[in-house]
Amino acid sequence: MTQTLDFPQGLITSIHGPAFALEGDDIDTDRIIPARFLKCVSFEALGAQAFADDRQELEGRHPFDLPAHQEAKILVVNDNFGCGSSREHAPQALMRWGIRALVGVSFAEIFYGNCLALGIPCAKAAKDEVRALQMAVGKDPAAAWTLNLETLNCSNGEESWPVYLDPGPLEMFRSGRWDATGQLLARDAELRSTMNRLPYINGF
């Protein structure tokens, strides 16, 4: 099941919604989206295939299949999440399933960058903090959580866990500069003015 899509855009200062945990270190991109789904000509259908093999093996007991998790926006993972290949299909699949932010101990560098390009913050926390957060989100799957990029914490209104984002990506989320397409559209008049002055476009 995938959620109604509301793609990130503009400034991102917080992500609000239910959360759930996906436990395990070194979860690679081939598990997130198996290689056979890379043949797609668009990313539209990838949400339904997120963790396809793991979900098939667990026969409905995978965290992405549990009814209580179907509206979740925040995924709490462990160490070295998104390792393996550089396929951008992995964060695309998570986003199209409905995930809007991740919290974990660490993330593979290319996966982290691909998430940034989609407006998906990958917040980091100490191993013990992540384990405690995973236990907390598991107690009440319907509880509302907020990952706040201004105060740098993840909270359910009663308890709060500190998180960290690298300064560069953090500034990009807070300013909206992560959204390259949005920046181009916002400066459409300037771009067209520049194009009109280019001799190789206008034939002079």
C-alpha positions in Angstrom: 0.0 0.0 0.0 1.3 3.5 -0.8 0.0 6.8 0.5 -1.5 9.8 -1.3 1.5 11.6 -2.7 2.4 15.0 -1.4 5.9 15.6 -2.7 8.2 17.9 -0.7 8.8 21.4 -2.0 10.2 24.7 -0.8 11.5 25.3 2.7 11.6 22.2 4.9 11.8 23.0 8.6 9.8 20.1 10.1 8.2 16.8 9.2 5.1 15.8 11.1 3.2 12.5 11.2 3.3 8.9 12.5 6.6 7.1 12.7 7.8 3.5 12.7 11.0 1.6 13.0 12.8 -0.6 10.5 15.5 -2.5 12.5 18.8 -3.7 11.2 22.2 -2.4 10.3 23.6 -2.3 6.7 20.2 -2.3 4.9 21.2 -1.8 1.3 19.6 -0.3 -1.7 18.9 -3.7 -3.3 16.7 -4.6 -0.3 15.0 -1.2 -0.4 14.2 -1.6 -4.1 15.3 -4.9 -5.8 17.2 -4.6 -9.0 14.5 -6.0 -11.3 12.4 -2.8 -10.6 15.2 -0.6 -12.1 13.8 -1.2 -15.6 10.9 1.2 -15.0 10.7 4.2 -17.3 9.3 6.4 -14.4 9.5 6.3 -10.6 5.7 6.4 -10.2 5.1 2.7 -9.3 8.1 2.2 -7.1 6.4 2.9 -3.8 4.4 -0.3 -4.0 7.6 -2.2 -4.6 9.6 -0.9 -1.6 11.2 -3.8 0.2 9.4 -6.1 -2.2 11.5 -9.2 -1.5 11.6 -8.7 2.3 7.9 -8.2 2.4 7.2 -11.3 0.3 9.4 -13.4 2.6 7.6 -12.1 5.8 4.1 -12.6 4.3 2.5 -9.5 5.5 4.5 -9.1 8.7 7.1 -6.7 7.4 6.9 -3.2 8.9 5.9 -1.7 5.6 2.9 -4.0 5.4 1.5 -3.5 8.9 -1.8 -1.6 8.8 -0.8 0.6 11.7 2.1 2.0 9.7 0.4 2.9 6.5 0.1 6.7 7.2 3.7 7.0 8.6 5.9 9.8 7.4 9.1 9.2 9.5 11.2 6.0 9.3 13.6 5.2 12.2 16.5 3.0 11.0 19.9 1.9 12.4 23.5 2.1 11.1 24.7 2.4 7.5 21.2 2.6 6.0 21.1 2.8 2.2 24.5 1.2 1.5 25.3 -0.7 -1.7 24.6 0.7 -5.1 24.0 4.3 -5.9 20.5 3.8 -7.4 18.3 6.8 -6.9 15.4 4.4 -7.1 15.8 3.6 -3.4 14.9 7.0 -2.0 12.3 7.4 -4.8 10.6 4.2 -3.6 10.6 5.3 0.0 9.2 8.8 -0.9 6.5 7.3 -3.1 5.5 4.9 -0.4 5.0 7.9 1.9 8.3 8.4 3.8 9.2 12.1 4.2 12.1 11.8 6.7 14.5 9.3 8.2 16.3 9.1 11.5 19.2 6.7 11.9 22.7 6.2 13.3 24.3 6.7 9.8 23.5 6.7 6.1 25.5 5.7 3.1 26.9 8.9 1.4 25.3 8.5 -2.0 21.9 7.5 -0.6 22.1 10.5 1.7 22.7 12.8 -1.2 19.9 11.3 -3.3 17.5 11.8 -0.3 18.6 15.4 -0.1 17.8 16.0 -3.8 14.3 14.8 -3.1 13.8 16.9 0.1 14.0 13.9 2.5 16.0 14.8 5.6 18.3 12.0 6.9 18.8 13.0 10.5 21.4 11.2 12.6 21.5 10.3 16.3 23.6 8.2 18.6 23.1 4.5 18.5 21.5 4.3 22.0 19.3 7.3 21.2 18.1 5.6 18.0 17.3 2.4 19.8 15.3 4.3 22.4 13.5 6.2 19.7 12.6 3.0 17.9 11.1 1.6 21.1 9.2 4.8 21.6 7.6 4.8 18.1 6.7 1.2 18.5 4.6 1.8 21.6 2.0 3.8 19.7 2.1 3.6 15.9 -0.7 6.2 15.7 1.1 8.8 17.7 2.1 12.0 15.9 5.8 12.8 15.8 7.7 15.8 14.6 11.2 15.9 13.2 12.1 19.6 13.8 15.0 20.9 11.7 15.0 24.2 13.6 15.3 22.8 17.1 17.0 19.6 15.9 15.0 17.0 17.7 12.4 14.3 17.1 9.5 14.6 19.5 6.0 13.2 20.2 5.1 16.1 22.4 6.0 14.3 25.6 9.5 12.9 24.9 12.2 14.3 22.7 15.4 12.9 21.2 18.2 15.1 19.9 19.2 14.7 16.2 21.9 16.1 14.0 22.1 17.1 10.3 25.3 18.0 8.5 25.4 21.9 8.3 25.3 22.1 4.5 22.2 19.9 4.0 20.6 21.5 7.0 20.9 25.0 5.5 19.7 23.7 2.2 16.5 22.4 3.8 15.9 25.5 5.8 16.4 27.8 2.8 14.8 25.7 0.2 18.0 25.4 -1.8 17.7 21.6 -1.9 14.9 22.0 -4.5 16.9 22.7 -7.7 13.8 22.5 -9.9 11.9 24.9 -7.7 14.8 27.4 -7.8 14.8 27.3 -11.6 11.1 27.9 -11.8 11.3 30.7 -9.3 13.8 32.5 -11.5 12.1 31.8 -14.8 12.1 35.5 -15.9 15.8 35.8 -15.3 16.5 32.6 -17.2 14.5 33.7 -20.1 16.2 37.1 -20.1 19.6 35.4 -20.3 18.4 33.0 -23.0 17.2 36.0 -25.1 20.7 37.4 -25.0 22.5 34.2 -26.1 23.6 34.6 -29.8 23.7 30.8 -30.4 20.0 30.6 -29.5 18.7 33.7 -31.2 20.9 33.5 -34.4 22.8 36.8 -34.0 
